[in-house]
Amino acid sequence: AVDIKDGRVVRLYQGRKDKESVYSDKPVDVALNWAKAGAKMIHFVDLDGAFCGTPKNMGLLKGMLEKFKEEGLTDVKFEFGGGVRTKEDIEELLEIGASRVILGTVAFEDAEFLEKAITRFKDKIIVSIDVKGKGSVALKGWVEDSGKDNSLASFVKYLNDIGMKKIIYTDIVKDGTLSGPNIASLSEVFAMLYGYGMKMVLAGGISSLDDLAALKQFELQGLEGVIVGKALYEGRFTLGEALKMGG
């Protein structure tokens, strides 16, 4: 994960703006280092965009992709999330070179937009479900709450109904905490997703190789990948070690 705020690579504690750790003021170099270490997908999060409701770092993404091309790293893919709210945002990101665009708040709030986006852009779109509390979906950079307990279950059912077969799932309570994933809670979520035949890319709380090992139990239930951020930046393990565990 490469999370961008004010031009720097940061990690937020539980998504809180007032609890950030800054790791670099050279995000292009950071992304290059992950790619050279073996990353095949860079999870680019525009935190500025997430908080204000419109992407603010498309130019930075474009610069990264140009640098990757210069370095011969054209096989590395980027997914971009943060503030994407319009068809024009999606079109511009795909034109720049993003392989996949992440929809969060707008996916939850605007069913018509989401359905049109999926119809038009197909697997270039992935929905991110960011959850805290009793299955309540968080919105707008995690600043607002949907206000509905168990909104996760109804939202997942809706996504299945419209043909979405893969999601990004973030446990906000765990994100940026290095406290390990909530295995008990995830067991319930994976059971629900498995019933729909849906896949998940998981984010939030990874702190060690043991955490990654514990998550392997969910591979047959739809775990497709894990987004790792703070643990790598803090040197808890290397990307190479993590990739070996993933097989």
DASULNOR-V995013 format. One record per residue. N is the residue number from 1. SS is DSSP state (helix for helix, strand for strand, loop for the rest). PSI is psi in whole degrees, -180 to 180 (* if undefined). NEAR is the number of other C-alpha atoms within 12 Angstrom. Layout:
N_SS_PSI_NEAR ; N_SS_PSI_NEAR
//
This chain:
1_loop_136_41 ; 2_strand_101_47 ; 3_strand_128_45 ; 4_strand_128_41 ; 5_strand_124_37 ; 6_loop_38_22 ; 7_loop_5_26 ; 8_strand_157_27 ; 9_strand_121_32 ; 10_strand_167_36 ; 11_strand_136_37 ; 12_strand_146_34 ; 13_strand_114_26 ; 14_loop_31_31 ; 15_loop_11_37 ; 16_strand_127_23 ; 17_strand_-30_23 ; 18_strand_2_14 ; 19_strand_75_15 ; 20_strand_148_24 ; 21_strand_127_26 ; 22_strand_129_25 ; 23_strand_-22_26 ; 24_strand_150_22 ; 25_loop_18_19 ; 26_loop_74_23 ; 27_helix_-32_33 ; 28_helix_-43_30 ; 29_helix_-39_23 ; 30_helix_-48_30 ; 31_helix_-41_40 ; 32_helix_-42_32 ; 33_helix_-41_29 ; 34_helix_-41_31 ; 35_helix_-43_32 ; 36_helix_-21_22 ; 37_loop_-5_22 ; 38_loop_-2_22 ; 39_loop_135_32 ; 40_loop_-10_27 ; 41_strand_126_31 ; 42_strand_123_40 ; 43_strand_100_37 ; 44_strand_118_43 ; 45_strand_119_43 ; 46_strand_88_39 ; 47_helix_-36_39 ; 48_helix_-44_29 ; 49_helix_-39_30 ; 50_helix_-39_36 ; 51_helix_-30_29 ; 52_helix_-14_22 ; 53_loop_12_26 ; 54_loop_140_27 ; 55_loop_138_35 ; 56_loop_-7_28 ; 57_loop_30_35 ; 58_helix_-37_37 ; 59_helix_-39_19 ; 60_helix_-42_33 ; 61_helix_-44_38 ; 62_helix_-42_24 ; 63_helix_-40_22 ; 64_helix_-47_34 ; 65_helix_-37_36 ; 66_helix_-41_21 ; 67_helix_-40_23 ; 68_helix_-39_29 ; 69_helix_-43_18 ; 70_helix_-36_12 ; 71_loop_0_19 ; 72_loop_24_14 ; 73_loop_45_26 ; 74_loop_-10_23 ; 75_loop_-8_20 ; 76_loop_129_30 ; 77_strand_156_30 ; 78_strand_137_37 ; 79_strand_140_38 ; 80_strand_131_46 ; 81_strand_153_48 ; 82_loop_97_42 ; 83_loop_5_34 ; 84_loop_119_44 ; 85_loop_-11_31 ; 86_loop_162_27 ; 87_helix_-37_25 ; 88_helix_-38_17 ; 89_helix_-48_30 ; 90_helix_-47_38 ; 91_helix_-43_23 ; 92_helix_-42_23 ; 93_helix_-42_37 ; 94_helix_-36_27 ; 95_helix_-39_18 ; 96_helix_-35_25 ; 97_loop_5_30 ; 98_loop_139_36 ; 99_loop_-27_33 ; 100_strand_143_34 ; 101_strand_132_47 ; 102_strand_128_45 ; 103_strand_131_45 ; 104_loop_-91_42 ; 105_helix_-48_39 ; 106_helix_-30_33 ; 107_helix_-36_38 ; 108_helix_-35_31 ; 109_helix_-22_21 ; 110_loop_88_17 ; 111_helix_-40_21 ; 112_helix_-45_16 ; 113_helix_-46_25 ; 114_helix_-46_33 ; 115_helix_-39_28 ; 116_helix_-39_19 ; 117_helix_-43_33 ; 118_helix_-41_29 ; 119_helix_-42_17 ; 120_helix_-45_15 ; 121_helix_-10_24 ; 122_helix_-126_22 ; 123_helix_6_21 ; 124_helix_-7_28 ; 125_strand_136_39 ; 126_strand_141_36 ; 127_strand_134_44 ; 128_strand_124_44 ; 129_strand_115_43 ; 130_strand_117_44 ; 131_strand_140_44 ; 132_strand_159_33 ; 133_loop_-144_22 ; 134_loop_61_23 ; 135_loop_23_30 ; 136_strand_129_29 ; 137_strand_133_38 ; 138_strand_149_38 ; 139_strand_164_34 ; 140_loop_62_33 ; 141_loop_25_38 ; 142_loop_11_35 ; 143_loop_-35_25 ; 144_strand_152_20 ; 145_strand_145_26 ; 146_loop_-19_26 ; 147_loop_10_18 ; 148_loop_115_20 ; 149_loop_145_18 ; 150_loop_19_21 ; 151_helix_-22_26 ; 152_helix_-49_34 ; 153_helix_-45_26 ; 154_helix_-35_20 ; 155_helix_-42_34 ; 156_helix_-42_41 ; 157_helix_-44_23 ; 158_helix_-45_22 ; 159_helix_-41_30 ; 160_helix_-42_24 ; 161_helix_-31_16 ; 162_loop_8_22 ; 163_loop_8_25 ; 164_loop_125_33 ; 165_loop_7_29 ; 166_strand_138_34 ; 167_strand_161_41 ; 168_strand_134_37 ; 169_strand_124_42 ; 170_strand_128_41 ; 171_strand_101_40 ; 172_loop_-37_38 ; 173_loop_-30_31 ; 174_loop_-22_31 ; 175_loop_128_37 ; 176_loop_10_37 ; 177_loop_-16_31 ; 178_loop_35_31 ; 179_loop_4_23 ; 180_loop_152_29 ; 181_loop_155_35 ; 182_loop_92_28 ; 183_helix_-41_25 ; 184_helix_-46_14 ; 185_helix_-42_20 ; 186_helix_-34_32 ; 187_helix_-41_23 ; 188_helix_-42_19 ; 189_helix_-44_35 ; 190_helix_-36_33 ; 191_helix_-40_24 ; 192_helix_-47_24 ; 193_helix_-40_35 ; 194_helix_-36_25 ; 195_helix_-26_18 ; 196_helix_-5_26 ; 197_loop_30_24 ; 198_loop_149_31 ; 199_strand_157_33 ; 200_strand_140_37 ; 201_strand_123_35 ; 202_strand_140_41 ; 203_strand_148_42 ; 204_loop_108_41 ; 205_loop_-4_37 ; 206_loop_128_39 ; 207_loop_-15_34 ; 208_loop_168_29 ; 209_helix_-29_30 ; 210_helix_-37_19 ; 211_helix_-44_28 ; 212_helix_-40_35 ; 213_helix_-40_24 ; 214_helix_-30_23 ; 215_helix_-17_34 ; 216_helix_-21_24 ; 217_helix_-19_18 ; 218_helix_1_28 ; 219_helix_-40_25 ; 220_helix_-12_18 ; 221_helix_4_25 ; 222_loop_3_32 ; 223_strand_118_33 ; 224_strand_-26_26 ; 225_strand_167_28 ; 226_strand_131_39 ; 227_strand_124_40 ; 228_loop_134_44 ; 229_loop_-85_42 ; 230_helix_-38_38 ; 231_helix_-37_32 ; 232_helix_-43_30 ; 233_helix_-30_29 ; 234_loop_-2_22 ; 235_loop_24_19 ; 236_loop_-31_20 ; 237_loop_170_24 ; 238_loop_160_25 ; 239_helix_-38_32 ; 240_helix_-43_21 ; 241_helix_-41_21 ; 242_helix_-42_31 ; 243_helix_-36_23 ; 244_helix_-39_16 ; 245_helix_-32_21 ; 246_loop_-8_23 ; 247_loop_*_13
//
